[in-house]
Amino acid sequence: MKNACYTVSITPENAGIASDILSENTGISKARIKDAMNKGAVWLKRAKGPRRRLRRAKTSVITGDTLELYYDEKILALSPENAVCVADNDHYSVWYKPAGLLTQGTNYGDHISVLRQAERFFSPRRGVFLVHRLDREAKGLVLIAHSKNAAAKLSGLFRQGLVEKHYRVEVLGALSGKAHGVIDRPLDGKGALTTYEVHSYNPETNTTVLDVEIKTGRLHQIRRHLSMIGFPVMGDPRYGRGNRNTKGMMLEAVSLAFICPLLHEKVVFTREHFLREIVKVDG
């Protein structure tokens, strides 16, 4: 068995321990069920209250409950690189996400997400709330809130375009003749604005490194915009042709800056925060 989805409705006849019930109804060993639960692949829906991940194997489920298991052996076997907490001001923290790590989990688990790693890092001190996303294939800075109030205020800044988001991107082709440019093309029926400045050009690889800023936050905006003008991001598995490489997708979120709605002052977080944290760990 490689992947499957299961739903078990709890009745008076089958009420009991969650892990036992799932094992009996799926044929999957209790050890594997417990591993799936720990990694966020099991969900519990009660008659009242929101659907939530169920991690505690010995949880008792009662009549009216519903258990869901999203079982994918490949996903559960993944062990991605850890994100690094580069700044923490109590209201929110900033993390450097490596390529290959999700920003948040899916139905099939959250152990491969920076949000879950942050939750475990701070637990049980405070909660974690998603503010914005960074593509799985990309690396760089991600902001995580630690209260609903902080999440609402920070998310509002992103929606209003009040966060300065800068990226370092390597693309296929020679953009060296254009010092800077603006890409103003709608995505998914919505306005989308991307600006860039040329950092350097490598004639041996025919690639250009760009400093990119986005004024909006559409899905895969940088990747789609650059591909649209004929300069796909190197290593992008989805957009462009001839841009394969052995180093992964060359897109990095290098800085975030905004007027903090909680501290009421401008804050700037850069890749250098990450480098300092790495030096502390190595030292």
Rosetta blueprint (number, residue, H / E / L):
1 M L
2 K L
3 N E
4 A E
5 C E
6 Y E
7 T E
8 V E
9 S E
10 I L
11 T L
12 P L
13 E L
14 N L
15 A L
16 G E
17 I E
18 A H
19 S H
20 D H
21 I H
22 L H
23 S H
24 E H
25 N H
26 T H
27 G L
28 I L
29 S L
30 K H
31 A H
32 R H
33 I H
34 K H
35 D H
36 A H
37 M H
38 N H
39 K L
40 G L
41 A L
42 V E
43 W E
44 L E
45 K E
46 R L
47 A L
48 K L
49 G L
50 P L
51 R L
52 R E
53 R E
54 L L
55 R L
56 R L
57 A L
58 K L
59 T L
60 S E
61 V E
62 I L
63 T L
64 G L
65 D L
66 T E
67 L E
68 E E
69 L E
70 Y E
71 Y E
72 D E
73 E H
74 K H
75 I H
76 L H
77 A H
78 L L
79 S L
80 P L
81 E L
82 N L
83 A L
84 V E
85 C E
86 V E
87 A E
88 D E
89 N L
90 D L
91 H L
92 Y E
93 S E
94 V E
95 W E
96 Y E
97 K E
98 P L
99 A L
100 G L
101 L L
102 L E
103 T L
104 Q L
105 G L
106 T E
107 N L
108 Y L
109 G E
110 D L
111 H L
112 I L
113 S E
114 V H
115 L H
116 R H
117 Q H
118 A H
119 E H
120 R H
121 F H
122 F H
123 S L
124 P L
125 R L
126 R L
127 G L
128 V L
129 F E
130 L E
131 V L
132 H L
133 R L
134 L L
135 D L
136 R L
137 E L
138 A L
139 K E
140 G E
141 L E
142 V E
143 L E
144 I E
145 A E
146 H L
147 S L
148 K H
149 N H
150 A H
151 A H
152 A H
153 K H
154 L H
155 S H
156 G H
157 L H
158 F H
159 R H
160 Q L
161 G L
162 L L
163 V L
164 E E
165 K E
166 H E
167 Y E
168 R E
169 V E
170 E E
171 V E
172 L E
173 G L
174 A L
175 L L
176 S L
177 G L
178 K L
179 A L
180 H E
181 G E
182 V E
183 I E
184 D E
185 R L
186 P L
187 L E
188 D L
189 G L
190 K E
191 G L
192 A L
193 L E
194 T E
195 T E
196 Y E
197 E E
198 V E
199 H E
200 S E
201 Y E
202 N E
203 P L
204 E L
205 T L
206 N L
207 T E
208 T E
209 V E
210 L E
211 D E
212 V E
213 E E
214 I E
215 K L
216 T L
217 G L
218 R L
219 L L
220 H L
221 Q H
222 I H
223 R H
224 R H
225 H H
226 L H
227 S H
228 M H
229 I L
230 G L
231 F L
232 P L
233 V E
234 M L
235 G L
236 D L
237 P L
238 R L
239 Y L
240 G L
241 R L
242 G L
243 N L
244 R L
245 N L
246 T L
247 K L
248 G L
249 M L
250 M L
251 L E
252 E E
253 A E
254 V E
255 S E
256 L E
257 A E
258 F E
259 I E
260 C L
261 P L
262 L L
263 L L
264 H L
265 E L
266 K E
267 V E
268 V E
269 F E
270 T E
271 R H
272 E H
273 H H
274 F H
275 L H
276 R H
277 E H
278 I H
279 V H
280 K H
281 V H
282 D H
283 G L
